[in-house]
Amino acid sequence: MAATLSLPKLLNLPRKQQPRIHSKLFSISLKTSKSQSHSSKHSHDPQNLLNQTILHLKSAPLPLTALTLPFFLHPEDAVAAGGQFGILEGRSFALVHPLVMSGLFLYTLYAGYLGWQWRRVRTIQDEINELKKQVKPVAVTPDGTLPAEPPKPSPLEAKIQQLTEERKELIKGSYRDKHFNAGSILLGFGVFESVFGGLNTWLRTGKLFPGPHLFAGAAITILWAAAAALVPPMQKGSETARNLHIALNAINVILFIWQIPTGIEIVLKVFEFTKWP
């Protein structure tokens, strides 16, 4: 009886408002059902499919990082060619190539010094062998015994002793391994930075500038690869490969030095036509 009497009261109670999200979901479901029914009718029309796809993409929310990223890049303040690539066209990235190549030039000289020291280890032994052939044997008595007072070392023997000590010190320096590691680093970073230099020029200006600097840089890269390709025959003892390796690296250093003035001109243009960052 109590339940029967309370039924009218329950019917008269005010209904709680449904969250607005249900109404939105209901409207979205209606739109979706309508769009599905509409797309089923025009499923073979590619233009309608394209329009629907663009409509859904427009309504999709973008992450906050995607909206704020352009404010951090400041493309118009950092570029020299319009801002299509953002900070990659700025002065900071443009200065990476000259700074790295300056370091590689000094590292090339260091690698050459290591290579020359390792060559000295091999050639000094040949000198010692040649000097030993010129040393006169020690005179002995008729009965075959040595004289009471040993003779003073000759200048040849003193030279042999000096070269022997020098060779021992060179061997302790491990110049062979140091030269090999330096050459590997120089080849890897050199080729990468040569390509990066041309790429950075294209990012800033939209084109490359064929000229002495570009051609010399391409020649240096080729010489690096050619000198590294001679390592296997050098390890087998080919003296021709060793001499050619030295000649190619000497030409490389000359091209490096000749390229410095044109590189400075390009750096000045970077400061003239670009802005930080």
Secondary structure, 3 states (H helix, E strand, C coil): CHHHHHHHHHHHCCCCCCCHHHHHHHHHHHHHHHHHHHHHHCCCCHHHHHHHHHHHHHHCCCCHHHHHHHHHHCHHHHCCCCCCCHHHHCHHHHCHHHHHHHHHHHHHHHHHHHHHHHHHHHHHHHHHHHHHHHCCCCCCCCCCCCCCCCCCCCHHHHHHHHHHHHHHHHHHCCHHHHHHHHHHHHHHHHHHHHHHHHHHHHHHHCCCCCCHHHHHHHHHHHHHHHHHHCHHHHHCCCHHHHHHHHHHHHHHHHHHHHHHHHHHHHHHHHHHHCCCC
